[in-house]
C-alpha cells in the first residue's frame, strides 16, 4: 500500500511539474515577443482604418500570420452589398491530427477624434462612406487585440510540440459596423477551412484591472436590433392643432409607452433595453409636420424575448396612433433592419474548463466571473444559430488598478470603450491576451 501511495504521489507531482512547465513556457514566450508586439500595436494605433476599409491593417495581420507559419488567405469574405470589398484574413496552422480551434480578432477602428495625449495617438482623418470628414481612432482596443492575436500565433508556432490539430486564425473586418463575421461565413468560411470544434475570442475591458481575465458563463453580449419608425399624422398650422393629427405629440406618447415593455410587460429576470436614439420631425416653430422619424436600438438575450419585444414595439406604436385618431392608412411604419446581431453565448461547460486553466496560469484572484452586458458582438456568428460550435469570448483587463481605485474614490466614471480618452495599458493587456488565449488553445489541443 505504501509503494502504491508513493507511486501515485510521484505521478501527481510529475503532472503538476508538467503543468507548471507549460505555463512557464507560455509566459516566457509571450514576454519575449512583447517588444516587437508593442511596436506593432503602436503602428496599428497610429494607422486606424474604419469598418470595411481595413486594407493596410489586414495586410499587416496577414504578413504576421504568414511569418508565424500559417497558410494565409487574404481579402476573404462576401458582404451583402456586392460593391463592398471584404478584407477578411484567414490563417491556418496545422500540426497533425486533432481538434480544430478558431481564434478570432477584430481589426476595424471608430470615427472618433483621439484625445488620449499618447505620443503615438492617431491623427488620421478620412471621408466616411457618406462622404463626411471624420477622425479615426482605435477607441475600442482592437489594436491591442491584434497584437495579442499575432503574439498568440507566434507562441503556438514555438510550442508545436505541446499541441495537435488545426488552428484557424481569423482577422475579422467590420466588427464595429456589424457584418464582418457574417461576410466571412457567407463566403463559406467553414466549408472551405472546416467547421471548428471550438471558437475563441477576446476583448479588452475598460473597467477590469490589468493582469486579469474576466468571463461570463452563458449569455455575455446581447441580441442587437435596429428599428426604424416613421410616425405619421396630418400636419398643419401650429396655431390650430385641433385641425391636425400631431405626429410629434404622438411620438412622445409612443416613446413613453415603449418603456412599459421593460417595466410592465417583461419578466425582470430577462433583461431588455429599448432605447430611442434618434428623433427628427418638423422644420419650423409654427408648423406641425406630417411625420416624425425615430431610430431605436433594442437589446435582448433570449430569442423568444427578442421576437416578443419587437412585436410589442409595433403593437404599441399602432395602438397609440389608433388612440390618437390617426386613420388606418396613416398608421406608423415600423421596420426592423435585417442586419440584427445574435446574442453571444459562452458555452458554460467550456467556460468552466477554461476558467480552471486560467486560474492555474494567472492565479485564482486574477480570474473574474463578470456580469453580462447589453452590448453587442458579432463574434456570436461563429457559434452558429444553434450554438453547435462551443464558443467563449473572454475579457482582458486593460486599466491600472490604481486608476480604477482613484476614479472610484472620486465618484467618477473611467473612460469607456468608444471614448476618445480610452486606451489600454499596452504591455500587460497584450501579455495577458497572449497567455489567456494560448493557454486556452493548448488546453483544447493537448498533445498526444
C-alpha positions as a printed Julia matrix, in Angstrom:
448×3 Matrix{Float64}:
   0.0    0.0     0.0
   2.84   2.39    0.85
   4.54   1.78   -2.53
   1.23   2.41   -4.34
   0.73   5.66   -2.45
   4.27   6.82   -3.24
   3.77   5.94   -6.91
   0.54   7.91   -7.09
   2.2   10.84   -5.33
   5.12  10.86   -7.75
   2.81  10.7   -10.77
   0.75  13.58   -9.38
   3.84  15.63   -8.65
   5.22  14.95  -12.13
   1.9   16.04  -13.7
   1.95  19.25  -11.68
   5.51  19.94  -12.84
   4.4   19.47  -16.45
   1.56  21.96  -15.99
   3.9   24.48  -14.4
   6.45  23.96  -17.14
   3.78  24.58  -19.8
   2.59  27.72  -18.04
   6.16  28.94  -17.72
   6.91  28.27  -21.38
   3.81  30.21  -22.46
   4.59  33.19  -20.28
   8.29  33.23  -21.2
   7.44  33.08  -24.9
   4.86  35.85  -24.51
   7.3   38.12  -22.66
   9.99  37.57  -25.29
   7.59  38.69  -28.02
   6.39  41.84  -26.24
   8.95  44.37  -27.59
   8.12  43.67  -31.24
   4.4   43.35  -30.49
   4.4   46.73  -28.76
   5.88  48.25  -31.93
   3.13  46.58  -33.97
   0.5   47.85  -31.53
   1.72  51.45  -31.79
   1.86  51.22  -35.57
  -1.71  49.94  -35.78
  -2.9   52.5   -33.25
  -1.36  55.29  -35.32
  -2.9   54.0   -38.56
  -6.53  53.1   -37.75
  -8.98  52.22  -40.52
 -12.77  52.38  -40.48
 -15.02  49.34  -40.83
 -14.92  47.98  -44.36
 -11.68  49.84  -45.17
  -9.11  47.71  -43.31
  -6.75  47.36  -46.29
  -3.47  48.29  -44.57
  -4.4   46.63  -41.29
  -5.42  43.34  -42.89
  -2.22  43.24  -44.94
  -0.18  43.68  -41.74
  -2.11  40.91  -39.96
  -1.74  38.61  -42.99
   2.03  39.18  -43.12
   2.46  38.45  -39.42
   0.39  35.24  -39.63
   2.42  34.14  -42.65
   5.65  34.83  -40.77
   4.29  32.75  -37.87
   3.93  29.73  -40.16
   0.31  29.96  -41.25
  -1.14  29.34  -44.69
  -2.84  32.68  -45.28
  -5.84  33.71  -47.38
  -6.43  37.45  -47.77
  -9.45  39.51  -48.82
 -11.79  36.72  -47.7
 -15.47  37.43  -47.17
 -18.6   38.47  -49.03
 -20.76  41.36  -47.87
 -24.44  41.5   -48.78
 -23.63  44.6   -50.84
 -21.62  43.25  -53.8
 -19.91  46.63  -54.3
 -18.06  46.31  -50.99
 -14.71  44.55  -50.72
 -14.13  42.38  -47.66
 -10.68  42.45  -46.07
 -11.02  39.27  -44.02
  -7.86  37.3   -43.22
  -7.71  33.55  -42.57
  -4.52  31.92  -41.33
  -4.38  28.14  -40.95
  -1.76  26.49  -38.73
  -1.74  22.69  -38.97
   0.03  20.28  -36.66
  -1.16  16.73  -37.34
  -4.49  15.23  -36.43
  -6.64  16.64  -33.67
  -9.35  19.19  -32.95
  -9.86  22.4   -34.89
  -9.92  25.63  -32.88
 -10.92  29.03  -34.29
  -9.15  32.08  -32.81
 -10.54  35.47  -33.81
  -9.51  39.11  -33.62
 -11.32  42.18  -34.91
  -9.43  44.8   -36.97
 -11.53  47.93  -37.5
 -11.46  51.32  -35.78
 -14.04  54.01  -34.98
 -14.94  57.5   -36.23
 -13.66  59.15  -33.04
 -11.23  62.06  -32.57
  -8.5   60.8   -30.24
  -7.86  62.76  -27.02
  -5.57  60.36  -25.12
  -2.45  62.53  -25.38
  -0.36  59.48  -26.27
   2.81  60.09  -28.3
   1.54  57.58  -30.87
  -2.04  58.91  -30.91
  -3.95  58.77  -34.17
  -4.13  61.9   -36.28
  -5.93  60.13  -39.13
  -8.86  61.83  -40.82
 -10.77  60.35  -43.76
 -14.04  60.62  -45.6
 -16.57  58.08  -44.37
 -19.0   56.15  -46.55
 -21.4   59.12  -46.51
 -18.67  61.46  -47.76
 -18.22  63.32  -44.46
 -14.79  64.08  -42.98
 -14.25  62.1   -39.77
 -11.34  61.42  -37.44
 -10.43  57.78  -36.88
  -9.24  56.12  -33.67
  -8.8   52.68  -32.17
 -11.1   53.61  -29.28
 -12.2   50.03  -28.59
  -8.82  48.32  -28.22
  -8.84  46.34  -31.46
  -5.19  47.34  -31.86
  -4.34  45.52  -28.62
  -6.44  42.57  -29.75
  -4.44  42.28  -32.97
  -1.1   42.49  -31.15
  -2.17  39.72  -28.73
  -3.58  37.7   -31.63
  -0.28  37.89  -33.54
   1.59  37.04  -30.34
  -0.65  34.01  -29.82
   0.13  32.73  -33.32
   3.86  33.17  -32.73
   3.82  31.41  -29.35
   1.71  28.49  -30.61
   4.13  28.04  -33.51
   7.01  27.87  -30.99
   5.13  25.38  -28.81
   4.03  22.97  -31.54
   5.36  20.03  -29.54
   2.6   20.69  -26.99
  -0.48  20.53  -29.25
  -2.03  18.63  -32.14
  -4.7   19.68  -34.61
  -5.56  22.75  -36.67
  -5.87  26.38  -35.63
  -7.88  28.77  -37.8
  -6.79  32.35  -37.1
  -9.43  34.89  -38.16
  -8.62  38.55  -38.75
 -12.14  39.92  -38.99
 -13.16  43.26  -40.51
 -16.24  45.37  -39.74
 -16.99  44.33  -36.17
 -17.97  47.86  -35.19
 -20.31  48.28  -38.14
 -21.63  44.72  -37.77
 -21.33  42.43  -40.76
 -17.73  41.24  -40.86
 -18.32  37.84  -39.27
 -21.45  37.33  -41.36
 -19.5   38.2   -44.52
 -16.81  35.63  -43.77
 -19.32  32.89  -43.04
 -21.36  33.84  -46.11
 -18.22  33.38  -48.22
 -18.01  29.76  -46.99
 -15.55  30.04  -44.11
 -16.49  26.69  -42.61
 -16.95  24.96  -45.95
 -13.51  25.98  -47.13
 -11.47  25.74  -43.96
 -13.5   23.32  -41.85
 -16.07  23.77  -39.12
 -14.18  24.25  -35.85
 -14.7   22.17  -32.74
 -14.32  25.32  -30.63
 -14.3   29.09  -31.22
 -12.38  31.54  -29.03
 -12.34  35.33  -28.94
 -11.28  38.08  -26.56
 -11.91  41.76  -25.9
 -10.23  44.26  -23.63
 -12.37  45.66  -20.8
 -12.21  49.26  -19.66
 -13.07  48.61  -16.0
 -11.09  45.38  -15.42
  -7.58  45.6   -13.9
  -4.54  44.67  -15.94
  -3.38  41.12  -15.2
  -6.96  39.89  -15.0
  -9.19  37.83  -17.26
 -12.96  38.22  -16.94
 -15.55  35.88  -18.36
 -19.31  35.3   -18.22
 -20.81  31.8   -18.46
 -23.89  31.76  -20.72
 -25.11  34.97  -22.34
 -22.35  37.59  -22.28
 -23.47  40.04  -25.04
 -26.99  40.8   -26.24
 -29.03  40.43  -29.39
 -28.89  43.79  -31.16
 -31.73  45.02  -33.38
 -32.09  48.39  -35.07
 -35.65  49.61  -35.61
 -36.69  52.47  -37.89
 -40.07  54.03  -37.1
 -42.0   56.62  -39.1
 -44.81  58.16  -37.06
 -47.32  59.63  -39.5
 -50.0   62.21  -38.83
 -51.73  65.07  -40.59
 -49.79  68.31  -40.43
 -50.92  71.89  -40.34
 -50.55  75.26  -38.62
 -49.17  75.24  -35.08
 -51.89  77.68  -34.03
 -54.65  75.24  -34.99
 -53.56  71.85  -33.58
 -57.18  70.69  -33.39
 -57.22  70.57  -37.17
 -54.23  68.2   -37.29
 -53.1   64.78  -36.11
 -49.85  65.88  -34.48
 -47.1   63.24  -35.02
 -44.75  64.99  -32.58
 -47.12  64.63  -29.62
 -47.91  61.1   -30.79
 -44.17  60.27  -30.94
 -43.76  61.45  -27.36
 -46.62  59.19  -26.26
 -45.12  56.25  -28.14
 -41.69  56.8   -26.55
 -43.2   56.8   -23.06
 -45.35  53.77  -23.82
 -42.36  51.82  -25.14
 -40.79  51.98  -21.68
 -43.64  49.84  -20.33
 -42.28  46.91  -22.34
 -39.44  46.63  -19.84
 -41.3   47.84  -16.74
 -44.67  46.09  -17.13
 -44.64  43.54  -19.96
 -41.34  41.73  -19.48
 -40.11  39.27  -16.89
 -37.49  41.28  -14.95
 -35.25  38.19  -14.97
 -34.98  38.5   -18.78
 -33.02  41.73  -19.35
 -34.08  44.0   -22.2
 -33.3   47.53  -23.36
 -35.45  49.66  -25.69
 -33.73  52.96  -26.44
 -34.83  55.71  -28.82
 -31.53  57.1   -30.03
 -32.74  59.47  -32.73
 -35.9   61.52  -33.35
 -36.41  64.05  -36.14
 -39.52  65.92  -37.15
 -40.63  69.36  -38.24
 -38.99  72.35  -39.88
 -40.3   75.47  -38.09
 -41.76  76.72  -34.82
 -45.33  77.04  -36.02
 -45.66  74.11  -38.41
 -46.98  70.73  -37.3
 -45.29  68.22  -39.64
 -46.84  65.26  -41.42
 -44.39  62.78  -39.93
 -41.63  62.13  -37.41
 -38.79  59.64  -37.89
 -37.27  57.71  -34.99
 -34.44  55.21  -34.67
 -34.36  52.64  -31.89
 -31.85  50.13  -30.61
 -33.27  47.01  -28.94
 -31.22  44.64  -26.76
 -32.3   41.2   -25.53
 -30.75  37.8   -24.77
 -33.27  35.03  -25.45
 -34.61  34.6   -28.98
 -38.23  34.28  -27.81
 -37.9   37.52  -25.81
 -36.36  39.2   -28.84
 -39.32  38.24  -31.05
 -41.87  39.37  -28.48
 -40.23  42.74  -27.79
 -40.03  43.58  -31.49
 -43.71  42.66  -31.88
 -44.56  44.78  -28.82
 -42.9   47.83  -30.38
 -45.06  47.52  -33.49
 -48.22  46.9   -31.45
 -47.65  49.84  -29.08
 -46.86  52.29  -31.89
 -50.0   51.4   -33.79
 -52.12  51.29  -30.65
 -51.05  54.8   -29.64
 -51.76  56.04  -33.17
 -55.22  54.49  -33.18
 -55.98  56.1   -29.8
 -54.95  59.47  -31.25
 -57.41  59.07  -34.1
 -54.85  58.53  -36.83
 -56.59  56.87  -39.8
 -55.73  53.3   -40.7
 -53.85  54.3   -43.82
 -51.56  56.55  -41.73
 -50.51  54.03  -39.07
 -46.82  54.18  -38.03
 -44.36  52.31  -40.22
 -42.12  50.04  -38.14
 -39.14  48.44  -39.87
 -36.68  46.06  -38.19
 -33.37  46.24  -40.08
 -32.02  42.99  -41.44
 -28.53  43.46  -40.01
 -29.52  42.38  -36.49
 -26.92  40.72  -34.33
 -27.41  37.5   -32.34
 -26.54  37.28  -28.66
 -23.09  35.96  -27.76
 -23.39  32.78  -25.7
 -20.41  31.38  -23.82
 -20.78  27.62  -23.58
 -20.98  27.03  -19.79
 -19.02  23.76  -19.79
 -16.27  25.18  -21.97
 -16.16  28.34  -19.87
 -15.75  26.31  -16.68
 -12.97  24.29  -18.27
 -11.05  27.39  -19.36
 -11.56  29.19  -16.04
  -9.75  26.29  -14.4
  -6.85  26.67  -16.83
  -6.64  30.47  -16.4
  -6.63  30.19  -12.62
  -3.61  27.88  -12.83
  -1.85  30.25  -15.22
  -2.73  33.63  -13.69
  -3.76  32.76  -10.13
  -7.22  32.39   -8.6
  -7.5   36.09   -7.77
  -6.87  37.19  -11.34
  -9.79  35.39  -12.98
 -13.16  37.07  -12.5
 -16.69  35.95  -13.3
 -18.16  39.21  -14.61
 -21.69  40.37  -15.3
 -23.08  40.12  -18.84
 -23.62  43.33  -20.78
 -26.24  44.6   -23.2
 -23.53  45.45  -25.71
 -23.29  43.56  -28.99
 -20.52  41.41  -30.51
 -20.64  39.67  -33.86
 -18.26  37.0   -32.55
 -21.61  35.3   -31.83
 -21.87  34.4   -35.53
 -19.04  31.86  -35.3
 -21.03  29.76  -32.84
 -23.84  29.48  -35.45
 -27.54  29.94  -34.59
 -27.75  26.52  -32.96
 -24.59  27.07  -30.88
 -23.2   23.88  -32.44
 -19.71  25.36  -32.2
 -18.96  25.72  -28.46
 -17.55  29.22  -28.01
 -16.07  31.5   -25.37
 -15.41  35.24  -25.73
 -13.44  36.45  -22.69
 -12.32  39.85  -21.38
  -8.78  41.13  -20.84
  -8.08  43.68  -18.12
  -6.8   46.94  -19.64
  -6.64  49.52  -16.8
  -4.24  50.07  -13.9
  -5.86  49.08  -10.58
  -4.65  52.38   -9.08
  -6.56  54.31  -11.73
  -9.7   52.26  -11.08
  -9.4   52.97   -7.34
  -8.76  56.68   -7.95
 -11.81  57.15  -10.17
 -13.98  55.15   -7.77
 -12.83  57.25   -4.8
 -13.65  60.46   -6.67
 -17.02  59.12   -7.82
 -16.05  59.42  -11.49
 -16.53  57.01  -14.38
 -13.5   55.61  -16.16
 -13.16  56.32  -19.9
 -15.2   53.58  -21.53
 -14.78  51.7   -24.76
 -15.54  54.07  -27.69
 -14.38  57.05  -25.61
 -11.92  59.49  -27.17
  -9.83  59.13  -23.99
  -9.73  55.32  -23.81
  -6.5   53.44  -24.38
  -5.47  50.13  -22.79
  -2.19  49.83  -20.92
  -0.37  48.12  -23.79
   2.2   45.64  -22.43
   0.15  43.92  -19.69
  -3.0   43.89  -21.81
  -1.21  42.27  -24.73
   0.65  39.84  -22.47
  -2.47  38.59  -20.67
  -4.23  38.32  -24.03
  -1.46  36.05  -25.32
  -1.21  33.97  -22.14
  -5.0   33.63  -21.83
  -5.62  32.69  -25.46
  -2.57  30.44  -25.83
  -3.27  28.5   -22.63
  -6.9   28.06  -23.73
  -5.85  26.69  -27.14
  -3.29  24.34  -25.55
  -5.98  23.02  -23.2
  -8.25  22.2   -26.12
  -5.47  20.74  -28.29
  -3.33  18.82  -25.82
  -0.55  16.8   -27.43
  -0.98  13.06  -27.66
